[in-house]
């Protein structure tokens, strides 16, 4: 190593002696490269969920701790004055067991009916050890004595075509789609609790029948989603047959549509919400939404906050501008929390007008520091223009896309414990069932009961729309 270093040093001296101008240019380029790499290392080492769009689960060990809420000073548990919640006694218990004392605990005299009165009621809840009920359908053949033709009885309308009833198929669908259990885990649960023996392949066939029964509901959700006045849209990674796909979500306050696509681009977005949706689309700033006009968009300000925090951690003037941008956004959210429930957005727009103007001016100042990634970020926000502030003029529009992210969260959790879908058919079944169960969960309906209703209706050849207004 010593000889190698000496040779390199000697070469440098020869270069300086023979070509001082070339040596000077080389030094300048090396200094610039070192500065660029130093900044890049600092930026990468400082990346976390607080200044990028990475989820908290991907924070490196050295990431700064997430902000801790100030201590309230209250003790844990119920607070003084908080009304208690006691399980109420049911008026009609399934059975009543009366326990009577035989003798007085004082004088030991035998107690008679006239001495007795009700002292206490205590109700015990229990789950019955339910075993599956097996119903055998026997189709009788009738042999005509006159013409010799044999006629076999047919199953009545509503009888399941397969070997399982609506309750069982709804339970299987719920355990897989809502509780995120594997097919083998569902087989174990049904075997141990109900004595039903299924295979993983049978689970797949049950899910396929459930998806078929839910087609009418998904069609109705698609129709409602595409004409919604406000729509939250987001996407995240997924796998189909081991290849990268994207899980798209479009949601309103009462509906969720899930779609698995091979693309994260604009065509996938158009397939989900239509080429020209009439409402306001709340989303992040991903290029897949750039076909939407700014007048019909609301860009998520939570993402902007994280990006501005990253800017504030840059060296020099950019850090000063980034700090001011964060301060402006803090004022924006303060006024939002004050006015979000107003009957109109007039007060919110008036209160935020000076802050929006100052924010825009600081973006222009950041843009002038370029070329650098932070200047490109400023240019992106300036190009969005009014799409950053639609919530200040339009009712029912939020400044963040948190609703769509919450809608995707159950599926993101499922992604960590599954291999995605293995076939295109499985992809269709998955997105169909998840669209319905996530919508039912959002509407706080009994998922198991509603799935059973859909399967029962399918058995009667009368498709059921689960979101139809009664």
Secondary structure, DSSP 4 states (H G I P E B T S, - for coil): -HHHHHHHHHHHHHHHHH-HHHHHHHHHHHHHHHHHHHHHHHHHHT--TTTSS--GGG--TTSPPPPPPPP--PPSSSPTTPPP--PPPPSS-S-------SB-TTT-PBP-GGG-------------------------EEE-TTT--EEE--PPTT--SSSS-HHHHHHHHHHHHTS---HHHHHHHHHHHH-----HHHHHHHHHHHHHHTHHHHHHHHHHHHT-SEEEEEEEEEEETTEEEEEEEEE-SS-EEEEEES--SHHHHHHHH-TT-SSEEEE-S-GGGTTS-GGGEEE-HHHHHHHHHHHHTSSTHHHHHHHHHHHHHHHHHHHHHHHTTSSSSHHHHHHHHHHHHHHHHHHHHHHTT-SSHHHHHHHHHHHHGGGGSGGGTSTT--SS-HHHHHHHHHHHHHHHTS--BSSHHHHHHHHHHHHHHHHHHHTT--HHHHHHHHHHHHHTT----TTS--
